Amino acid sequence: MSTLWLASLCARVDSIEADQRWKDLLQAELVRRRIANARIIFRWCASEMCDFSQWPDASIDLALVDGGPRPECFTAALPKIKSGGLIYVDNTDIDKTSRDAGERLMSHAREHGCRMWIFRGFIPCNLFVNEGMLLQKNG
């Protein structure tokens, strides 16, 4: 649902979805709401999810990573982010793989001089704590 929310706030949203059924539902909702500034891209394979070659370097203000191979998506997105732009990586704590990914993300972010914030807490409709990372690209 973040695609719908972001489309109300941003000039343009490109969303990569890994589930064809969800992509179709989301596309139908965009049409129903007459939202024209969002494009849904279907990529089910992990290596395809983190292929951002169609976007020019330093052209993206915000990348939201909420699925797929998080470290690989972060690494691929970083050169595409404008100076001062943001990458939010959701659910960095959902399982051991994600925690390991979170540690790799933090290390990679430090290597590239990113500012980093960790958010932990309850989110609506969940009875457990979630974690996410917000990273700001410097230079």
Long-range contacts (C-beta under 8 A, 24 or more apart in sequence): 2-64, 2-66, 3-30, 3-38, 3-40, 4-29, 4-30, 4-33, 4-35, 4-38, 6-38, 6-62, 6-64, 7-35, 7-37, 7-38, 8-35, 10-37, 10-61, 10-62, 11-37, 12-37, 12-38, 12-39, 13-37, 13-38, 13-39, 14-38, 14-39, 14-41, 14-55, 15-39, 15-40, 15-41, 16-41, 16-42, 16-43, 16-49, 16-68, 17-41, 17-42, 17-43, 18-42, 18-43, 18-44, 18-49, 18-67, 18-68, 19-44, 20-44, 46-72, 49-73, 50-75, 50-76, 50-77, 51-76, 52-76, 52-77, 52-80, 55-80, 56-80, 58-82, 58-83, 60-85, 61-85, 61-86, 62-86, 62-87, 62-88, 63-87, 63-88, 64-88, 64-90, 65-89, 65-90, 66-90, 66-91, 69-101, 70-98, 70-101, 70-102, 70-105, 71-101, 71-104, 71-105, 71-108, 74-105, 74-108, 74-109, 74-135, 75-108, 78-108, 78-112, 78-114, 78-137, 81-137, 82-137, 83-137, 83-138, 83-139, 84-136, 84-137, 84-138, 85-136, 85-137, 86-134, 86-135, 86-136, 86-137, 87-114, 87-134, 87-135, 87-137, 88-132, 88-133, 88-134, 88-135, 89-132, 89-133, 89-135, 90-130, 90-132, 91-130, 91-131, 91-132, 92-118, 92-131, 92-132, 92-133, 93-120, 93-129, 93-130, 93-131, 94-130, 102-131, 102-133, 105-133, 105-135, 106-133, 109-133, 109-135, 112-137, 113-138, 113-139, 114-138
